[in-house]
Amino acid sequence: QVHLVESGGGLVQPGGSLRLSCACNRNIFAIYSMDWYRQTPGKQRELVAAVTTSDITDYADFVKGRFTISRDNAKNTVDLQMNNLKPEDTGVYYCAIKMGLGPPDYWGQGTQVTVSS
């Protein structure tokens, strides 16, 4: 059974930074893609960023230049560094993994990010 546990969410002022971390209970070296999604109020869950086993990264347009995804295969973690946060970034952020192409196979429980003054 795969378990993903997110941490690092919280309340931050606009323009501030947060770093989310996701820990997996199994070796992630062979996992095709480790992703971060978010669900903001009134919207469907959407992809924020992804990183593959080859360290190829992909970002949603609305976070390019502000967020950075990174994976550490030795620690079995994937982090999301979020800078210059905006109120519209408020939502629940989920870690997910894909064993191959297609939709995510496993999800974390989510962590709340609130950007507000």
N, C-alpha and C positions, 0 to 999 in steps of 0.2 A: 504494500500500500504506500502510495506517495503522499507525503504531507508537505504543504508549503505554509510557512508562517511569516507574515509581514510584520514589520515594525517601523517606527520612525515618524508616523503621522502626528498631527497636532495642529495647533492654532498658530498662524504666523501672519504678520502684517504684509500688506502689498509691498512688493519689492524685495521681500525676504527670501530666505532659502530653507529648504528641508532636504534631508537625505532619507529615502526609504530603503529598507533592506528586506530581502526575502531569503529565508533559509529553507533549504530542501533537505529532507531526511535521507536522501540517497545521492549517490555520486552523479553529478550533472555533466560529467565530461562528454558523454555520448548523447545527451539530450539535444535534439535538433535546434530548438529555439526556446529562449526564456524571455518572457514578455511582461510588460506592465500594461494594464488596462485601467480605465477609470469609468465611473458612472457619476455624472454630474446631474444636479436636479433637473428633471424634465427631459432628460436625454437617455438614449440607450447606451449600454456599455460600449466603449470605443477603445481601440488600440492607441496607446500612448507611445510606446517604444518597444523594440525587440532587438535581441542580440542572438546570433546563431553560434554554433560550435566553431565556426571559422572567424568569430569576432566581427562578422558583418552586422552592422547596425542599421536600423530603420526607425524613423521618427515621424510622428504625425506632424503635419504642417504647423499646427497651433503650438507646438513645443520646440520646434527647431531653433537652435541657438540659445535655448534656455535650459533644457533638460539634457542630461547625459546618462546613458545606461551602460552598466559594466557588469561583467560576470567574473567570478573568481572560482575556477574549477577546483582549486585546492580546498576552499572553504565551503563549497557547495552553496554559494550565495549569488544573488543578482541584486545590484543596487540601482537606485534611480536618484541621481543628484538633480534637484530642482532649484533653479535660481530665478530671480526676477519674477516671483510668483504673482499672479493676478487673481482678483476675486473670482473670475470665471474658471479658475483651476480648482475651485472648491468641489469636493466630491469624495467618493470612496475609491481608493486605489487598490487594484487587485494584481497579485502576481499570478502568472500562469505559465505552464510549460507545454510545449508541443514535442511529441516524440517523432513526428514527421510532418509532412505537409498537411494542411487542413486546419480545422479549429483546434483550440487548446484541449488537451487531454485532462489536465488537472488544474484546479484553481485553489488559491488561498482564500482566507476568510475575509480579507479586505482590511484596509486601515483608512481612517477618516483624515482628510486634509481639509482644513478650513483656512481660507485666506480672507482676512477681514481686519479693518482698523478699529 
